[in-house]
Amino acid sequence: MEIIENLEGDDINSAFSLRRFKLSIEICGVLGNVLNEVHGINYSQRFWEIILMEYAGITISQHKLYNDFDFNYPPGLEEINGLKPPAFKQKIKLDTIKIVKRLWAFNSFKVTRKLLKQENNLSVGFHNLQIVKDELGKPIPIDNVMFFISKGNTVLRKKVNAIAEKQEDVFYRNAIKRIPKIYIEFFEEIIKGIPLVSPEKKSFHLHLPCLYNKFMIALYVEHGAKLYWYQHGAYYGEVKGGGQNWEGRLADEFRSWGWKICNNHIPWKAYRLEYYAKIYYAETKEKKYDFLIAFPELYDTVEMIYRERMTYFLQNISREKYRRFLARPRPLNKVFSHVHLLHFIKNDERVVIDSGLTKMPSIIAGCRLVIQMSVPATNFLECVYTDHPTIGILQNDAPTEIVKPFYKFFLEEGVLHKDFESLVDHLNNIDIEKWWANIVLHPTYQEFKYTFARKV
């Protein structure tokens, strides 16, 4: 067992760290044993990893707090991702979003239970694509919001706290005490509400798991159902610590967008990219902007990096060649504007800041080229899938062997760059359309597309 209090360094802070992945498994094992004891059950490590993998990651991200003997932040109903527990205003905002989601899908639990009783092949968390329904099964509604009127089984919380107090390791003491209420007070109520019908005949085709559906899938897999997990974004297959590790570990079969690393990885099709392409191709192709500048998730520790890049870009990009830019923050929700996330972009008549709520394919269709502030990125693959001009900064310190030759090609051809100075200089010295036309015809580009963004 690694001493959790010694978690230091960038390798543990990155969501794509192999060390973080291994520690998460260890944490899930410890917490799973606690929950088995508290609930008087004997569910497997696999069950608890499906349920607890997000919470385990949060405890690592916030490990300095969890190693504080005086850390006394109360457990929430569910886990909320972040580098620190949410402040009061943030919790109000999150609760508002939950209410909107629940009202939007008010009948989803009833529909889910009906499908579990009637269907054996079920798809979970995919976008609305007819080919998914035809090939994988009836779609389960995205149940991501649960409310409870009662306080739940508070006796179990006392049992958990008693177990926590016996822990010599401060990290585990706090991690056990802060296990969310849905896994303690409301766990039995949730599990009993899931109709367990012929689990050995069921196949779940999972794209993105959300809160309620994690319980459903974990319960059915525990009783013999098959789990097919599908790639749902970038980093998979590109980064050694990518999601293929955990999701591939939990799935009977992990289906990628075209690549294969482990034995249970099956090269498949990029359903998510096809959904993006449908919207993209339906848009008019009038180019309103020279560039879309696509930002990744922004938080305090990286804001200065992007502030410096934007300052350099606006000072050095050719005013003669390029005159209008659209900057788009990565949205944290689909309800509130995210313009404030790009507050560091100084007033410039060339720059328009998008709210983050506009559909990405709709925006990109109206831009000559997309600048990726960081690659790997799902949007980089979306651009490749539709052959839309794109360029970006490569930030992958642990590339897999299968992606290395493609990165080499993209760096040589100016699609990827190691610094922003090189990227800006490249844009100032090319004709975008002629340059990109040669890129998409190159056999290495076509091979990358087939391997990492395979056509549906």
C-alpha positions as a Python dict, from the first residue, in 0.01 Angstrom:
ca = {
    (1, 'M'): (0, 0, 0),
    (2, 'E'): (143, 340, -100),
    (3, 'I'): (153, 602, 175),
    (4, 'I'): (-112, 845, 57),
    (5, 'E'): (36, 1139, 245),
    (6, 'N'): (338, 1126, 15),
    (7, 'L'): (137, 1207, -296),
    (8, 'E'): (332, 1483, -463),
    (9, 'G'): (429, 1579, -815),
    (10, 'D'): (257, 1641, -1146),
    (11, 'D'): (227, 1269, -1213),
    (12, 'I'): (-38, 1234, -945),
    (13, 'N'): (-230, 1550, -1033),
    (14, 'S'): (-280, 1450, -1394),
    (15, 'A'): (-600, 1259, -1468),
    (16, 'F'): (-390, 1051, -1709),
    (17, 'S'): (-125, 939, -1463),
    (18, 'L'): (-61, 564, -1440),
    (19, 'R'): (36, 611, -1076),
    (20, 'R'): (-296, 786, -1012),
    (21, 'F'): (-477, 499, -1185),
    (22, 'K'): (-310, 238, -962),
    (23, 'L'): (-378, 440, -647),
    (24, 'S'): (-743, 481, -746),
    (25, 'I'): (-777, 103, -765),
    (26, 'E'): (-624, 72, -419),
    (27, 'I'): (-858, 337, -276),
    (28, 'C'): (-1164, 172, -432),
    (29, 'G'): (-1057, -156, -273),
    (30, 'V'): (-1030, -4, 75),
    (31, 'L'): (-1358, 188, 47),
    (32, 'G'): (-1534, -109, -111),
    (33, 'N'): (-1441, -330, 185),
    (34, 'V'): (-1577, -64, 421),
    (35, 'L'): (-1905, -42, 231),
    (36, 'N'): (-1940, -419, 217),
    (37, 'E'): (-1901, -427, 595),
    (38, 'V'): (-2142, -140, 655),
    (39, 'H'): (-2414, -278, 428),
    (40, 'G'): (-2363, -644, 520),
    (41, 'I'): (-2295, -748, 159),
    (42, 'N'): (-2007, -900, -36),
    (43, 'Y'): (-1993, -718, -368),
    (44, 'S'): (-1681, -754, -580),
    (45, 'Q'): (-1393, -513, -637),
    (46, 'R'): (-1529, -463, -990),
    (47, 'F'): (-1868, -354, -854),
    (48, 'W'): (-1711, -95, -625),
    (49, 'E'): (-1474, 34, -892),
    (50, 'I'): (-1767, 106, -1125),
    (51, 'I'): (-1943, 286, -839),
    (52, 'L'): (-1650, 463, -672),
    (53, 'M'): (-1395, 543, -942),
    (54, 'E'): (-1493, 911, -960),
    (55, 'Y'): (-1486, 957, -583),
    (56, 'A'): (-1147, 785, -562),
    (57, 'G'): (-1013, 1032, -817),
    (58, 'I'): (-1148, 1326, -618),
    (59, 'T'): (-975, 1211, -300),
    (60, 'I'): (-644, 1207, -489),
    (61, 'S'): (-702, 1548, -648),
    (62, 'Q'): (-779, 1688, -301),
    (63, 'H'): (-519, 1476, -119),
    (64, 'K'): (-374, 1769, 74),
    (65, 'L'): (-715, 1830, 232),
    (66, 'Y'): (-769, 1460, 297),
    (67, 'N'): (-434, 1445, 473),
    (68, 'D'): (-533, 1727, 707),
    (69, 'F'): (-630, 1589, 1048),
    (70, 'D'): (-870, 1882, 1097),
    (71, 'F'): (-1044, 1843, 759),
    (72, 'N'): (-1407, 1837, 862),
    (73, 'Y'): (-1601, 1915, 544),
    (74, 'P'): (-1930, 1719, 569),
    (75, 'P'): (-2010, 1444, 316),
    (76, 'G'): (-2232, 1551, 29),
    (77, 'L'): (-2519, 1364, -132),
    (78, 'E'): (-2290, 1278, -424),
    (79, 'E'): (-1932, 1342, -527),
    (80, 'I'): (-1855, 1676, -692),
    (81, 'N'): (-1538, 1687, -897),
    (82, 'G'): (-1286, 1965, -839),
    (83, 'L'): (-957, 2056, -677),
    (84, 'K'): (-1142, 2154, -358),
    (85, 'P'): (-1492, 2108, -213),
    (86, 'P'): (-1748, 2344, -368),
    (87, 'A'): (-1817, 2679, -201),
    (88, 'F'): (-2172, 2771, -101),
    (89, 'K'): (-2246, 2971, -419),
    (90, 'Q'): (-2112, 2691, -636),
    (91, 'K'): (-2333, 2439, -458),
    (92, 'I'): (-2638, 2659, -520),
    (93, 'K'): (-2545, 2678, -888),
    (94, 'L'): (-2496, 2302, -911),
    (95, 'D'): (-2828, 2237, -737),
    (96, 'T'): (-3001, 2469, -985),
    (97, 'I'): (-2854, 2273, -1275),
    (98, 'K'): (-2970, 1947, -1112),
    (99, 'I'): (-3326, 2076, -1081),
    (100, 'V'): (-3329, 2178, -1448),
    (101, 'K'): (-3200, 1835, -1551),
    (102, 'R'): (-3455, 1655, -1337),
    (103, 'L'): (-3743, 1860, -1481),
    (104, 'W'): (-3612, 1801, -1831),
    (105, 'A'): (-3610, 1423, -1778),
    (106, 'F'): (-3887, 1389, -1520),
    (107, 'N'): (-3998, 1046, -1648),
    (108, 'S'): (-3654, 890, -1697),
    (109, 'F'): (-3651, 652, -1399),
    (110, 'K'): (-3983, 501, -1503),
    (111, 'V'): (-3859, 454, -1861),
    (112, 'T'): (-3534, 294, -1740),
    (113, 'R'): (-3712, 40, -1521),
    (114, 'K'): (-3947, -52, -1803),
    (115, 'L'): (-3657, -109, -2044),
    (116, 'L'): (-3472, -325, -1791),
    (117, 'K'): (-3775, -551, -1773),
    (118, 'Q'): (-3828, -572, -2150),
    (119, 'E'): (-3491, -549, -2328),
    (120, 'N'): (-3168, -747, -2320),
    (121, 'N'): (-2946, -516, -2530),
    (122, 'L'): (-2926, -165, -2389),
    (123, 'S'): (-2716, 138, -2478),
    (124, 'V'): (-2622, 390, -2212),
    (125, 'G'): (-2499, 748, -2239),
    (126, 'F'): (-2475, 780, -2618),
    (127, 'H'): (-2583, 1077, -2826),
    (128, 'N'): (-2907, 1039, -3017),
    (129, 'L'): (-2795, 840, -3321),
    (130, 'Q'): (-3017, 594, -3503),
    (131, 'I'): (-2720, 371, -3588),
    (132, 'V'): (-2647, 328, -3214),
    (133, 'K'): (-3004, 217, -3153),
    (134, 'D'): (-2990, -21, -3449),
    (135, 'E'): (-2651, -175, -3367),
    (136, 'L'): (-2633, -165, -2988),
    (137, 'G'): (-2982, -164, -2842),
    (138, 'K'): (-3253, 52, -2690),
    (139, 'P'): (-3116, 368, -2520),
    (140, 'I'): (-3143, 401, -2143),
    (141, 'P'): (-3229, 760, -2038),
    (142, 'I'): (-2944, 962, -1891),
    (143, 'D'): (-3033, 956, -1522),
    (144, 'N'): (-2786, 1190, -1361),
    (145, 'V'): (-2996, 1349, -1088),
    (146, 'M'): (-3142, 1200, -769),
    (147, 'F'): (-3325, 1374, -487),
    (148, 'F'): (-3429, 1231, -151),
    (149, 'I'): (-3684, 1368, 95),
    (150, 'S'): (-3569, 1170, 399),
    (151, 'K'): (-3228, 1174, 569),
    (152, 'G'): (-3177, 811, 476),
    (153, 'N'): (-3029, 546, 702),
    (154, 'T'): (-2829, 765, 940),
    (155, 'V'): (-2738, 463, 1154),
    (156, 'L'): (-2508, 349, 873),
    (157, 'R'): (-2326, 683, 878),
    (158, 'K'): (-2245, 624, 1244),
    (159, 'K'): (-2104, 282, 1152),
    (160, 'V'): (-1891, 437, 880),
    (161, 'N'): (-1760, 705, 1114),
    (162, 'A'): (-1672, 441, 1372),
    (163, 'I'): (-1471, 250, 1110),
    (164, 'A'): (-1304, 574, 1002),
    (165, 'E'): (-1189, 656, 1354),
    (166, 'K'): (-999, 327, 1371),
    (167, 'Q'): (-785, 423, 1070),
    (168, 'E'): (-428, 521, 1149),
    (169, 'D'): (-384, 677, 804),
    (170, 'V'): (-536, 1029, 810),
    (171, 'F'): (-610, 1016, 437),
    (172, 'Y'): (-824, 702, 468),
    (173, 'R'): (-990, 832, 784),
    (174, 'N'): (-1113, 1137, 594),
    (175, 'A'): (-1188, 945, 273),
    (176, 'I'): (-1413, 702, 463),
    (177, 'K'): (-1587, 975, 664),
    (178, 'R'): (-1662, 1172, 347),
    (179, 'I'): (-1805, 885, 139),
    (180, 'P'): (-2109, 1047, -28),
    (181, 'K'): (-2454, 978, 112),
    (182, 'I'): (-2576, 792, -196),
    (183, 'Y'): (-2326, 517, -109),
    (184, 'I'): (-2418, 512, 261),
    (185, 'E'): (-2753, 655, 371),
    (186, 'F'): (-2936, 595, 40),
    (187, 'F'): (-2747, 299, -107),
    (188, 'E'): (-3000, 31, -15),
    (189, 'E'): (-3292, 241, -135),
    (190, 'I'): (-3125, 295, -473),
    (191, 'I'): (-3026, -69, -523),
    (192, 'K'): (-3369, -201, -425),
    (193, 'G'): (-3529, 36, -675),
    (194, 'I'): (-3347, -127, -967),
    (195, 'P'): (-3541, -423, -1111),
    (196, 'L'): (-3296, -712, -1155),
    (197, 'V'): (-3445, -904, -1450),
    (198, 'S'): (-3249, -1182, -1624),
    (199, 'P'): (-2909, -1019, -1570),
    (200, 'E'): (-2725, -1311, -1731),
    (201, 'K'): (-2901, -1229, -2061),
    (202, 'K'): (-2827, -857, -2053),
    (203, 'S'): (-2562, -667, -2250),
    (204, 'F'): (-2491, -306, -2163),
    (205, 'H'): (-2324, -88, -2425),
    (206, 'L'): (-2180, 199, -2226),
    (207, 'H'): (-2057, 531, -2358),
    (208, 'L'): (-2078, 771, -2064),
    (209, 'P'): (-2191, 651, -1721),
    (210, 'C'): (-2386, 891, -1504),
    (211, 'L'): (-2489, 875, -1143),
    (212, 'Y'): (-2794, 647, -1131),
    (213, 'N'): (-2680, 439, -1426),
    (214, 'K'): (-2354, 351, -1245),
    (215, 'F'): (-2562, 169, -982),
    (216, 'M'): (-2769, -5, -1248),
    (217, 'I'): (-2469, -125, -1450),
    (218, 'A'): (-2266, -229, -1146),
    (219, 'L'): (-2558, -433, -1009),
    (220, 'Y'): (-2627, -611, -1338),
    (221, 'V'): (-2260, -681, -1410),
    (222, 'E'): (-2226, -822, -1058),
    (223, 'H'): (-2501, -1070, -1147),
    (224, 'G'): (-2363, -1180, -1484),
    (225, 'A'): (-2446, -912, -1741),
    (226, 'K'): (-2192, -827, -2012),
    (227, 'L'): (-2038, -479, -2023),
    (228, 'Y'): (-1916, -329, -2349),
    (229, 'W'): (-1751, 8, -2289),
    (230, 'Y'): (-1703, 255, -2576),
    (231, 'Q'): (-1443, 527, -2614),
    (232, 'H'): (-1600, 868, -2556),
    (233, 'G'): (-1321, 1122, -2612),
    (234, 'A'): (-956, 1201, -2675),
    (235, 'Y'): (-654, 1082, -2472),
    (236, 'Y'): (-778, 724, -2512),
    (237, 'G'): (-510, 530, -2695),
    (238, 'E'): (-288, 841, -2713),
    (239, 'V'): (-179, 869, -2348),
    (240, 'K'): (-34, 578, -2149),
    (241, 'G'): (-255, 666, -1853),
    (242, 'G'): (-566, 725, -2064),
    (243, 'G'): (-914, 602, -1986),
    (244, 'Q'): (-850, 277, -2171),
    (245, 'N'): (-678, 153, -1855),
    (246, 'W'): (-968, 176, -1612),
    (247, 'E'): (-1257, 132, -1851),
    (248, 'G'): (-1076, -151, -2027),
    (249, 'R'): (-1014, -310, -1686),
    (250, 'L'): (-1383, -298, -1595),
    (251, 'A'): (-1533, -393, -1932),
    (252, 'D'): (-1570, -736, -2082),
    (253, 'E'): (-1480, -561, -2406),
    (254, 'F'): (-1355, -206, -2460),
    (255, 'R'): (-1437, -69, -2805),
    (256, 'S'): (-1208, 206, -2930),
    (257, 'W'): (-1228, 453, -3218),
    (258, 'G'): (-995, 231, -3419),
    (259, 'W'): (-686, 139, -3214),
    (260, 'K'): (-592, -160, -3001),
    (261, 'I'): (-348, -191, -2709),
    (262, 'C'): (-473, -468, -2475),
    (263, 'N'): (-634, -803, -2552),
    (264, 'N'): (-990, -692, -2473),
    (265, 'H'): (-958, -371, -2682),
    (266, 'I'): (-1160, -399, -3002),
    (267, 'P'): (-1112, -143, -3284),
    (268, 'W'): (-1460, -4, -3342),
    (269, 'K'): (-1629, 309, -3477),
    (270, 'A'): (-1640, 665, -3347),
    (271, 'Y'): (-2010, 710, -3273),
    (272, 'R'): (-1954, 1039, -3091),
    (273, 'L'): (-1765, 1185, -3384),
    (274, 'E'): (-2044, 1081, -3618),
    (275, 'Y'): (-2296, 1272, -3403),
    (276, 'Y'): (-2071, 1576, -3427),
    (277, 'A'): (-2040, 1535, -3805),
    (278, 'K'): (-2418, 1525, -3857),
    (279, 'I'): (-2454, 1870, -3701),
    (280, 'Y'): (-2141, 2002, -3874),
    (281, 'Y'): (-2251, 1902, -4223),
    (282, 'A'): (-2599, 2048, -4171),
    (283, 'E'): (-2452, 2397, -4112),
    (284, 'T'): (-2386, 2657, -4379),
    (285, 'K'): (-2018, 2688, -4460),
    (286, 'E'): (-1999, 3068, -4466),
    (287, 'K'): (-1674, 3158, -4289),
    (288, 'K'): (-1746, 3430, -4034),
    (289, 'Y'): (-1414, 3390, -3853),
    (290, 'D'): (-1057, 3312, -3950),
    (291, 'F'): (-994, 3113, -3633),
    (292, 'L'): (-1183, 2944, -3357),
    (293, 'I'): (-959, 2936, -3050),
    (294, 'A'): (-1076, 2633, -2849),
    (295, 'F'): (-981, 2635, -2482),
    (296, 'P'): (-965, 2323, -2261),
    (297, 'E'): (-1106, 2325, -1908),
    (298, 'L'): (-979, 2635, -1728),
    (299, 'Y'): (-887, 2652, -1360),
    (300, 'D'): (-662, 2872, -1148),
    (301, 'T'): (-338, 2678, -1186),
    (302, 'V'): (-338, 2688, -1569),
    (303, 'E'): (-505, 3022, -1638),
    (304, 'M'): (-172, 3209, -1658),
    (305, 'I'): (-50, 2974, -1934),
    (306, 'Y'): (-348, 3057, -2156),
    (307, 'R'): (-336, 3425, -2066),
    (308, 'E'): (25, 3439, -2193),
    (309, 'R'): (-59, 3243, -2508),
    (310, 'M'): (-350, 3471, -2598),
    (311, 'T'): (-142, 3783, -2535),
    (312, 'Y'): (134, 3651, -2761),
    (313, 'F'): (-116, 3546, -3025),
    (314, 'L'): (-291, 3883, -3046),
    (315, 'Q'): (40, 4069, -3055),
    (316, 'N'): (202, 3854, -3323),
    (317, 'I'): (-62, 3705, -3554),
    (318, 'S'): (-70, 3878, -3892),
    (319, 'R'): (-325, 4161, -3901),
    (320, 'E'): (-312, 4161, -4281),
    (321, 'K'): (-398, 3792, -4321),
    (322, 'Y'): (-633, 3734, -4025),
    (323, 'R'): (-889, 3981, -3893),
    (324, 'R'): (-1160, 3807, -3693),
    (325, 'F'): (-1136, 3541, -3419),
    (326, 'L'): (-1381, 3352, -3200),
    (327, 'A'): (-1265, 3236, -2854),
    (328, 'R'): (-1463, 2959, -2688),
    (329, 'P'): (-1430, 2839, -2328),
    (330, 'R'): (-1494, 2475, -2256),
    (331, 'P'): (-1837, 2466, -2087),
    (332, 'L'): (-1881, 2325, -1738),
    (333, 'N'): (-2260, 2300, -1783),
    (334, 'K'): (-2527, 2365, -2046),
    (335, 'V'): (-2723, 2625, -1849),
    (336, 'F'): (-2503, 2925, -1759),
    (337, 'S'): (-2281, 3140, -1980),
    (338, 'H'): (-1906, 3080, -1953),
    (339, 'V'): (-1782, 3409, -2097),
    (340, 'H'): (-1630, 3497, -1758),
    (341, 'L'): (-1381, 3210, -1790),
    (342, 'L'): (-1199, 3410, -2060),
    (343, 'H'): (-1190, 3733, -1863),
    (344, 'F'): (-814, 3752, -1920),
    (345, 'I'): (-859, 3825, -2294),
    (346, 'K'): (-810, 4199, -2319),
    (347, 'N'): (-1047, 4409, -2529),
    (348, 'D'): (-956, 4354, -2893),
    (349, 'E'): (-1181, 4441, -3185),
    (350, 'R'): (-1080, 4117, -3359),
    (351, 'V'): (-1197, 3882, -3081),
    (352, 'V'): (-1550, 3764, -3006),
    (353, 'I'): (-1598, 3548, -2695),
    (354, 'D'): (-1857, 3272, -2722),
    (355, 'S'): (-2073, 3177, -2423),
    (356, 'G'): (-1962, 2813, -2445),
    (357, 'L'): (-2326, 2710, -2490),
    (358, 'T'): (-2330, 2719, -2871),
    (359, 'K'): (-2287, 2378, -3033),
    (360, 'M'): (-1925, 2325, -3127),
    (361, 'P'): (-1989, 2186, -3480),
    (362, 'S'): (-2212, 2483, -3557),
    (363, 'I'): (-1935, 2724, -3459),
    (364, 'I'): (-1656, 2538, -3636),
    (365, 'A'): (-1846, 2525, -3965),
    (366, 'G'): (-1820, 2905, -3971),
    (367, 'C'): (-1443, 2919, -3902),
    (368, 'R'): (-1158, 2869, -4147),
    (369, 'L'): (-939, 2690, -3891),
    (370, 'V'): (-954, 2570, -3531),
    (371, 'I'): (-666, 2642, -3291),
    (372, 'Q'): (-643, 2373, -3025),
    (373, 'M'): (-484, 2521, -2713),
    (374, 'S'): (-397, 2168, -2603),
    (375, 'V'): (-374, 1832, -2782),
    (376, 'P'): (-482, 1555, -2725),
    (377, 'A'): (-833, 1698, -2750),
    (378, 'T'): (-1163, 1550, -2857),
    (379, 'N'): (-1221, 1849, -3082),
    (380, 'F'): (-893, 1778, -3263),
    (381, 'L'): (-1035, 1437, -3352),
    (382, 'E'): (-1371, 1593, -3445),
    (383, 'C'): (-1189, 1819, -3691),
    (384, 'V'): (-997, 1524, -3834),
    (385, 'Y'): (-1319, 1322, -3868),
    (386, 'T'): (-1469, 1600, -4085),
    (387, 'D'): (-1137, 1706, -4244),
    (388, 'H'): (-1174, 2057, -4107),
    (389, 'P'): (-846, 2257, -4084),
    (390, 'T'): (-698, 2249, -3736),
    (391, 'I'): (-370, 2319, -3559),
    (392, 'G'): (-265, 2281, -3197),
    (393, 'I'): (-12, 2261, -2915),
    (394, 'L'): (97, 1904, -2837),
    (395, 'Q'): (96, 1841, -2462),
    (396, 'N'): (142, 1470, -2415),
    (397, 'D'): (439, 1369, -2200),
    (398, 'A'): (348, 1000, -2205),
    (399, 'P'): (239, 906, -2559),
    (400, 'T'): (158, 546, -2641),
    (401, 'E'): (370, 367, -2898),
    (402, 'I'): (86, 357, -3150),
    (403, 'V'): (45, 736, -3161),
    (404, 'K'): (415, 837, -3170),
    (405, 'P'): (463, 810, -3550),
    (406, 'F'): (150, 1017, -3610),
    (407, 'Y'): (266, 1290, -3373),
    (408, 'K'): (598, 1296, -3560),
    (409, 'F'): (414, 1349, -3889),
    (410, 'F'): (189, 1622, -3749),
    (411, 'L'): (486, 1806, -3596),
    (412, 'E'): (678, 1792, -3923),
    (413, 'E'): (381, 1920, -4123),
    (414, 'G'): (287, 2202, -3885),
    (415, 'V'): (-41, 2053, -3766),
    (416, 'L'): (100, 2019, -3414),
    (417, 'H'): (355, 2240, -3240),
    (418, 'K'): (550, 2224, -2916),
    (419, 'D'): (513, 2595, -2842),
    (420, 'F'): (281, 2880, -2930),
    (421, 'E'): (553, 3085, -3100),
    (422, 'S'): (598, 2809, -3359),
    (423, 'L'): (222, 2782, -3411),
    (424, 'V'): (175, 3155, -3473),
    (425, 'D'): (476, 3170, -3705),
    (426, 'H'): (337, 2878, -3906),
    (427, 'L'): (-2, 3046, -3947),
    (428, 'N'): (164, 3368, -4060),
    (429, 'N'): (346, 3184, -4339),
    (430, 'I'): (87, 2953, -4494),
    (431, 'D'): (-221, 2967, -4709),
    (432, 'I'): (-460, 2771, -4484),
    (433, 'E'): (-669, 2610, -4756),
    (434, 'K'): (-376, 2501, -4977),
    (435, 'W'): (-174, 2375, -4678),
    (436, 'W'): (-464, 2171, -4538),
    (437, 'A'): (-558, 2026, -4877),
    (438, 'N'): (-214, 1864, -4893),
    (439, 'I'): (-239, 1739, -4533),
    (440, 'V'): (-568, 1551, -4580),
    (441, 'L'): (-442, 1374, -4891),
    (442, 'H'): (-131, 1240, -4717),
    (443, 'P'): (-139, 862, -4645),
    (444, 'T'): (-18, 915, -4285),
    (445, 'Y'): (-307, 1153, -4215),
    (446, 'Q'): (-551, 899, -4359),
    (447, 'E'): (-397, 623, -4146),
    (448, 'F'): (-426, 839, -3833),
    (449, 'K'): (-789, 908, -3917),
    (450, 'Y'): (-860, 536, -3955),
    (451, 'T'): (-679, 452, -3631),
    (452, 'F'): (-807, 728, -3401),
    (453, 'A'): (-1125, 858, -3567),
    (454, 'R'): (-1270, 566, -3758),
    (455, 'K'): (-1571, 640, -3976),
    (456, 'V'): (-1910, 510, -3864),
}
